Amino acid sequence: MLYHFLLPLRDWFSGFNLLRYITFRGAAAAVLALILTFWVAPVLIAWFTRMQIGEDIRSAGPAAHKTKKGTPTMGGVIILLAVLVPTLLLARLDQPYVLMALLAMLWMGLIGLWDDYLKDFRKYPGGLIARYKLAGQVSLGLVIGGWLYFWPANPEIKASIAIPFIANGSFDLGLFYIPLVIFVITATSNAVNLTDGLDGLATGLMAIAALAFGAIAYVSGRVDFSDYLNIFYLPGVGELFVFAMALLGACIGFLWFNAKPAEIFMGDTGSLALGAALGTLAVLLKQEILLTIIGGMFLAEMLSVIIQVGYFKFTKRFQGEGRRLFRMAPLHHHFELSGWPESRVVVRFWILGILMALLSLTTFKVL
């Protein structure tokens, strides 16, 4: 918004010329998101505490989590504001990529907000019915996938995905590209939601992933860098750098209040929105496969649940008694019950997330 209003005035004030540069607007978006988080979070924490709106810890979880009961939740509202405001102010809104990323985050954020409202205000233990969440995720994927397929910015690669470790590697899926988009957004949204079980875990991993995808957005939007690195050149996608940096700033700011002991939880408002944003970034950048590396810890958390449930059902059917491979799923609870302190689990998962983000960089400039 500021780009469109202030850049034409650069002849009267040369400082407005800085808005031409994506790097400046991305850095400004990160700082503004951080400031907004520091400003809004204490206000919401105080209000939630006064209204006695807190997390109700499920009985099936680790016993150590009982002390977290009553911690204010729905903190995802803070993240949404801290991402949406800087992006709307500093990104070019004539680029469809930015609009799709904002749509995805707001779409799932509202569904998560509805879920948190039912749990925290209406005191429905299960919150929003699972099939309604799934319907929201699938419909979002259908909208994003249809948009990219039928109104592509580059028709030549509208249904293509990048193949890592192969120079300019790609594979055209045709109409099957839309189901892939639905799957990626749905799976990523659920994966981040499952990961949000320890103080600061999902927030820190999202900050790492946002930084990695921000770098990819920047180089993919420049013809010189993309050609040098042997990756897709996607005109206009560089504006996603601004969105990713706002996401980074919001996550770092929220981590200030979400690190152990958490003063506030993001709830489904934040986890579903962040997951949808991450999946949409991967889709828009044609890096659906690379998402499995950058978001490897989210993938591991989701797979641990799938494996646990599948193994339990299999053994119950053929052995008469259900058995478990993990002490508890998702994976972070397994390590907790194995004797790791919560802070150790979180920091080690962050370290693995950083290593996977660095590993993703090795997929570029392959000869």
N, C-alpha and C positions, 0 to 999 in steps of 0.2 A: 504493500500500500504506500509506504513512504517512498519506495523506489519510483512509483508512478507519479506521485505528487511533487517530490522534491528534486528528482534528477533533472527535470526540465528547467529548474531554477538555478542550475550550476553556473550560468553566465553571470548571475547576480551575486552568487556566493560560491566560490570555488570548492569549499568544503563538501558540498553536496555531490561533487564528482566521485567521492569515495563509494557512493552507492552503486557505481558501475561494477565494483569488484565483488565477486562472490565471496572471496576470502574475508573481506571486511564485514560483509553482511552476515556471514556464518559466525564469525567471532562475536559480533554484536548480539546475534540471536542467542548464543550460548550464555553470554554475560547477562543479558536481559532475563533469560529464563531462570538463571541462578538467583538474581535479585528478586524476581517475582515469587520464587519459592520461599526465600527467606522472609519475605513480607507477608505472604498469605498463610503459610503453614502455622505460625504461632497463633494467629487469629482463629483458624479453624480448629486447631487442637484445643484451645481454650473453650470454644463454643461446644464442640463435641463432648468435652469433659463435663461442662456445665449441664448439658442436656442428657448426660449419662448414656451416650451412644457409644457403645464399646463392643469389641470382639467377643463372641461367645465361643470359647474353645471347645472343639468336638471331643467327646469322651474317648474316642478311638485313637487319638493322637498321643504322642509321648507325654508322660506324666509331668516332665519338667516344664511343659508349655502351659500348665494350669495357672502359673503365676502371671501369664499374659492376659488373663481374662479381664475385660473392661478397658483394654487399651483402645483408644479411639481408632476408628477405621474410616473407610470411604476417602482415604487420603489421595486416591487417584484423581479426585477433583483438582487437587493442587497441581498434579502433573499435567492434566489436560489444559488447564489455564496457562501454565508455564510453557507449554509447547505451542498452543494455538495462537496466543497473543504475539510472541516474537515472530512466528512464521507469517502471520497475516500482515504484520508491520513491515517485515524486512525482505520477504521473498517476492518474486515476480508472480503475481496472481494471474497473469495471462498464459502461464505454463500449466498444462493439464496435469503434469506429474505431481506438482505440489497440491493441487486440488484433490487428486485421488488419495494422496497420503493423508491429508487433513480429513477427508471424508471417512476413510477407514478408521482412523483413530477416534473420531467423534462418534461414529456409528457404534462401534463396540464399546466405547466409553459409556454411552447412554444405556446400552443393554446391561453393562456391568453395574451402572448406577441403579437401575431398576432392581437388579438382583440384591445389591447391598441394602437398598431401601426396604425390600421385603424382609430381609434377615434382621436388620438393625432397628428399623422403625416399627414394622408390622410384626416382628418377632416370629416369622415363619422360619423354622429351623433349616429347611432345605433351600430357602430362597427361591429364585426363579427355576421353574421346571427345566430340566436339562435339555429336553427336545426344543424348547423355545430358544435357549442359547444357541443350540446347534442350527436352528432355522435362521437365526440372525447371522451367524458366521457364514453359512452356506450362501445366503442371499447376498451378503457383502462380496463374497468371492465371485458370485455370478455377475454382479454389477461391474466389479473391477475387471474381471476376465472378459466380459462382453465389450466393455469400453475399449480395452487394449486391442481386442481382435477386430472389432467392426469399425472403430475409429482410431486406427494406429497413427502415431506420429511418424513412423517409418514402416510403410507397408511391406518392405522387403524382409523384415525380420519380425513381423507382428506375432507370429506363433513360434518363434525360435527361443531356445534357451541356450545359455553359454555352457560349454563343456570345459571344466577346469583342467589344467595341466596340458592342454592342447592349444597351440597357437591359433587364435581366431576360431577355435572349435565351437561348433554350434549344431543343434539338432532341431529340425522343424517338426512340430507335433501336429500341425494342422488344427482341426477342430478340437482335438484332444487337449489343446492348450487351455481351454476354458476350464475343464474339469481339474487340470493341474493347478490352476490359480485357486480354485475353490479349496482343493486339498491343502495347498501350502498355507493359505490364510487361516483356515480352520485349525489345522494342526499346530501352527505356530501360536495362535491365540490360546489354545488349550495348554500347550507346553509351558508357556510363561505363567499361566494361571496355576498349573501344578507346581511350578518352581517356587512360587511365592508362599513359602512355608516357614522360612527362617528370617530373622531380622536382617534386612539389607541384602539378602541373597539375590533375589530377582532384580532389584534395583541396580546393584553393582554389575551384574552380568549384562543388563540392558545398556548401561553406560558404555561398556566395552564394545558391544555389538553396534551401538549407534556410531561410535567413533570409527569403527572399521567400515561400515557402510557409507558413512560420510565421506571417507577417503575414496571409496570406489565411485561414489556419485560424482565427486570432483573430477577424477581422471576420466570417467566415462563421458562427461559432458564437454571434454576438450579434444578436438580432433588430433592435436599433436601428441598428447599423452596417451590417448587410447591407441593410436597407431604404433607408438613406441612400445607399449605394453602388450600389444596383440590382443586387445579386447574390443568388444562392441563399442562403436561410437554412437552415442544416443543424444542427438541435439536437444538441448533444453533440459536434460536430466540433471545438469549441474545445479539447478535450483534446489534439488533435494538435499544438497550439502547444507543449505540453510536450515531445512527441516531437521536433518540429522543432528546438527549442532544445537538446535533448540532442545531436541530430545536429550542430548548429552547433558546440557546445562540443567535441565529439569530433573534428570535422574541423579546427578551429583548433588543438587540442592536438596532433593527429597531424601537422599541418603544421610544427610546431616541429621535429620530427625528420625530416620528409619533404621539407623545402625543400632546394634544392641547396646543397651536396652531400648527398644523402639518406643518412641513417643506417639507414633501413629503408624497404622498399616495402610497400604494402598487399596486393599480390598479388590473385589472383582472390577470395580470402576477403573482401577489402574492396570491390573494385570491383563485383563481382556483387551483394553485399549493399546497397551504397549505391545502385546503379542500381535495384534492386528497391524500395528504400525510396522513392526519388524518384518512380518511376512509380506506386507505390501511393498516395503523398500526392496526386498529381495526380488519380487516379481517385476517391479518397475525397472530395476537395474539388470534384469535378465540373469540374475545370479541365484536361481532357485536351488541349484545343486550346491553352490558355495555356502548357502545358508546352513547346510548340515554341518559345515566346519565352524563357521563363525558362531552359530547358535548351537554348537555341539553339546553344551551342558544342558540346554533346554531339551534337546533331543534325547539325551541320556535320561533325564528325569521322566519324560513322557514314556519312553520305552520301558523303563523300570516298572511303571504302573501296568502297561500292557502285558509285559511278561509275567508279572506277579498274578494278575487276574487270570491270564490264560493258563498258567501252570496250576493254579489253584483249582480251576474248573476241570482241567485235564485229569489231575490226580484224584479229584473227587469222583469223577465219572468212572475211572478205570481201577481205582484202588479203594473206593468207598469212603475215603477221608481226604479232604483238601489239604494240600501242603503248600508251603511258601518257600520261595527261593531267597527272598530278602526278609530281614527282620521286620521291615515295614516299608511300604512304598508311599510316596516317591523316594528316590534314592537318598536324598539328604537325611531322611528319617532313619534309613538303614544305618548310616554312619553314626548318627546320634545315639541310637540304641546299641551300637558297637562300642560306645564309650568315648567317642570324640566330643569335646565341648562344642557348643553351637558355634562359637566364634571361629573355631578351627575348621569346621565344615565350610563355613561361609568363605573364609579367606582362601582355603585350598581350592574351592570351586572357582573363585575369582581368578586364581593363578592359572588354573586349567583353561578358563575362558580367555585369558590374555594369550596363553600359548596357542590356542586354536585360532585366535584372531591373527597372530603373527604367522601361523602356518598358512592361513588363507593368502597372505601376501606372496608366498612362494608359487602360487598358481599363475602369477603374472610374468610377462617377459619370458615365456617358454618358447624355445626355438624349434 
